[in-house]
Amino acid sequence: MISISILGSGNVAKHLWDAFLAQKEVTVNQVIGRNPNTLAHFAGKTNTSQNFESFMDADVYIIAVSDDAIPEVSPYLKNKGGLVVHTSGSVSLDVLADNPRAGIFYPLQTFTKTQHADFKEVPICLETKTEADGQLLHTLASLISDRVYFVDFEQRKKLHLAAVFANNFSNHMFHIAHEICEKNNLSFDILKPLILETSKKIERLSPYESQTGPARRKDTGTLQKHINLIKEENQKEIYRLLSRSIQQTYGKKL
Ligand SMILES: NC(=O)c1ccc[n+]([C@@H]2O[C@H](COP(=O)([O-])OP(=O)(O)OC[C@H]3O[C@@H](n4cnc5c(N)ncnc54)[C@H](OP(=O)(O)O)[C@@H]3O)[C@@H](O)[C@H]2O)c1
């Protein structure tokens, strides 16, 4: 049996809590957070508290607060004796230097409170200072996920950067597409099969092989027509920049 406590009551805290609560090999001792509204979600099934001085003993403390707040809350755990981990993709293990036993438990997925996450499919990237803590964290992570990896900070930073391109930026492209549809009285639903197919294709083909569109085909007439259709300067710039990047990728002259 592994006992855990969670700091924070946001997106990641909620999804981890849901996943661990369903495991009979794990006891979720406590959720501590500063926000009474979001903390209320955990009450009833788990001890909750707003007092960061009142941690119950646990084998593993999972800090799931905003990146900038990690150094602020981790000192509360420095004398607890358990393994202290945070869930950020872009923050070093050094931020937990006060804690003799420290690690990383980074779930590489986009979490939103209202969307269910199938944790079995969520890659969890781990880092620890000692082999023994690595084994403990691997056992814990493997209870909720089939995709557990050891990834050092240099790689994790790059993974997070790649994830920003793959997820945050592509989602922003969906947002621009959504805006264009709305402004022109078109249902965004018409684009959804295309968006889903774009993602599904990466199971079979590399992104390099999957690329289609006027920039890849070097259809300069169509590219210019699109530029003329765009009203906002910012969107024109994005369109030009991405088209140029696609053309460079496929070795065509601009
Ligand atoms: N969301 C994702 O998709 C995702 C994926 C992988 C990893 N992560 C990482 O997981 C961590 C949490 O992300 P999240 O998406 O769960 O964020 P979130 O939903 O915004 O929740 C952040 C939590 O941190 C608390 N917090 C912020 N500043 C604090 C402070 N100074 N003292 C105490 N508590 C504080 C917030 O409390 P209030 O409600 O009072 O603000 C909230 O409970 C981050 O390190 C993030 O990089 C996120």
PDBQT file of the ligand as one rigid body, heavy atoms in Angstrom, charges set to zero:
ROOT
HETATM    1  N1  LIG A 301      -3.133  21.236 -17.126  1.00  0.00    +0.000 N 
HETATM    2  C1  LIG A 301      -2.326  20.448 -17.785  1.00  0.00    +0.000 C 
HETATM    3  O1  LIG A 301      -2.690  20.022 -18.877  1.00  0.00    +0.000 OA
HETATM    4  C2  LIG A 301      -1.003  20.003 -17.206  1.00  0.00    +0.000 A 
HETATM    5  C3  LIG A 301      -0.398  18.854 -17.744  1.00  0.00    +0.000 A 
HETATM    6  C4  LIG A 301       0.784  18.380 -17.184  1.00  0.00    +0.000 A 
HETATM    7  C5  LIG A 301       1.373  19.061 -16.122  1.00  0.00    +0.000 A 
HETATM    8  N2  LIG A 301       0.788  20.190 -15.629  1.00  0.00    +0.000 N 
HETATM    9  C6  LIG A 301       1.448  20.840 -14.479  1.00  0.00    +0.000 C 
HETATM   10  O2  LIG A 301       0.700  20.554 -13.308  1.00  0.00    +0.000 OA
HETATM   11  C7  LIG A 301       0.759  21.670 -12.393  1.00  0.00    +0.000 C 
HETATM   12  C8  LIG A 301      -0.636  22.149 -12.085  1.00  0.00    +0.000 C 
HETATM   13  O3  LIG A 301      -1.279  22.534 -13.280  1.00  0.00    +0.000 OA
HETATM   14  P1  LIG A 301      -2.884  22.660 -13.376  1.00  0.00    +0.000 P 
HETATM   15  O4  LIG A 301      -3.232  22.649 -14.825  1.00  0.00    +0.000 OA
HETATM   16  O5  LIG A 301      -3.513  21.696 -12.450  1.00  0.00    +0.000 OA
HETATM   17  O6  LIG A 301      -3.074  24.150 -12.857  1.00  0.00    +0.000 OA
HETATM   18  P2  LIG A 301      -4.421  24.824 -12.322  1.00  0.00    +0.000 P 
HETATM   19  O7  LIG A 301      -5.624  24.054 -12.737  1.00  0.00    +0.000 OA
HETATM   20  O8  LIG A 301      -4.312  26.261 -12.688  1.00  0.00    +0.000 OA
HETATM   21  O9  LIG A 301      -4.295  24.683 -10.741  1.00  0.00    +0.000 OA
HETATM   22  C9  LIG A 301      -3.222  25.309 -10.084  1.00  0.00    +0.000 C 
HETATM   23  C10 LIG A 301      -3.377  25.055  -8.595  1.00  0.00    +0.000 C 
HETATM   24  O10 LIG A 301      -2.283  25.703  -7.946  1.00  0.00    +0.000 OA
HETATM   25  C11 LIG A 301      -2.798  26.514  -6.883  1.00  0.00    +0.000 C 
HETATM   26  N3  LIG A 301      -1.895  27.628  -6.614  1.00  0.00    +0.000 N 
HETATM   27  C12 LIG A 301      -1.458  28.570  -7.482  1.00  0.00    +0.000 A 
HETATM   28  N4  LIG A 301      -0.614  29.439  -6.842  1.00  0.00    +0.000 NA
HETATM   29  C13 LIG A 301      -0.526  29.006  -5.562  1.00  0.00    +0.000 A 
HETATM   30  C14 LIG A 301       0.187  29.463  -4.417  1.00  0.00    +0.000 A 
HETATM   31  N5  LIG A 301       0.979  30.528  -4.480  1.00  0.00    +0.000 N 
HETATM   32  N6  LIG A 301       0.035  28.778  -3.256  1.00  0.00    +0.000 NA
HETATM   33  C15 LIG A 301      -0.756  27.687  -3.188  1.00  0.00    +0.000 A 
HETATM   34  N7  LIG A 301      -1.470  27.205  -4.224  1.00  0.00    +0.000 NA
HETATM   35  C16 LIG A 301      -1.347  27.848  -5.411  1.00  0.00    +0.000 A 
HETATM   36  C17 LIG A 301      -4.135  26.994  -7.430  1.00  0.00    +0.000 C 
HETATM   37  O11 LIG A 301      -4.951  27.523  -6.405  1.00  0.00    +0.000 OA
HETATM   38  P3  LIG A 301      -6.089  28.616  -6.795  1.00  0.00    +0.000 P 
HETATM   39  O12 LIG A 301      -7.243  27.833  -7.341  1.00  0.00    +0.000 OA
HETATM   40  O13 LIG A 301      -6.352  29.297  -5.520  1.00  0.00    +0.000 OA
HETATM   41  O14 LIG A 301      -5.471  29.524  -7.826  1.00  0.00    +0.000 OA
HETATM   42  C18 LIG A 301      -4.650  25.662  -8.015  1.00  0.00    +0.000 C 
HETATM   43  O15 LIG A 301      -5.130  24.806  -7.006  1.00  0.00    +0.000 OA
HETATM   44  C19 LIG A 301       1.640  22.730 -13.094  1.00  0.00    +0.000 C 
HETATM   45  O16 LIG A 301       2.959  22.561 -12.634  1.00  0.00    +0.000 OA
HETATM   46  C20 LIG A 301       1.538  22.352 -14.567  1.00  0.00    +0.000 C 
HETATM   47  O17 LIG A 301       2.682  22.762 -15.298  1.00  0.00    +0.000 OA
HETATM   48  C21 LIG A 301      -0.384  20.667 -16.138  1.00  0.00    +0.000 A 
ENDROOT
TORSDOF 0
